[in-house]
Amino acid sequence: MIRLWSLHPSLLDPKGLVALWREGLLAKAVLEGRTRGYRHHPQLVRFRAHDEPLSAVRAYLAAVLEEAQRRGYRFDAAKIGGEVKPVEVIGVTEGQIRYERQHLLAKLARRAPDWHARVRRIHPVPVHPLFRVLPGDVEPWEIR
């Protein structure tokens, strides 16, 4: 299952950051029409709704790459596959941010207790730079 976090990549533990990079690349492949899987994945709704979906996903990946580089990881920047240009931000609801924070904390409690303890204390919760927080509940595409 693809999880394209609205939370800032700095909140993710090493395993989560690597997974986000891979899932972001998969989302890019879907938007480019290079894969048949995940074409109808609900988390792609907000990228498809963007005026420039491919540019938006590249901007998303660029922020993930920046965090990886900050940590000393060697993600292949060429995989972003094109120029990263400024794009219009995407709205994300406060409810979605709360939901994702709880979801991430549950994952971290199981796989990275030290990381969990650190992230649990971070307030306010930083969001990915592609997103702007708006009032509202959990995003409709999240509810299964």
Disulfide bonds with the S-S distance in Angstrom:
none
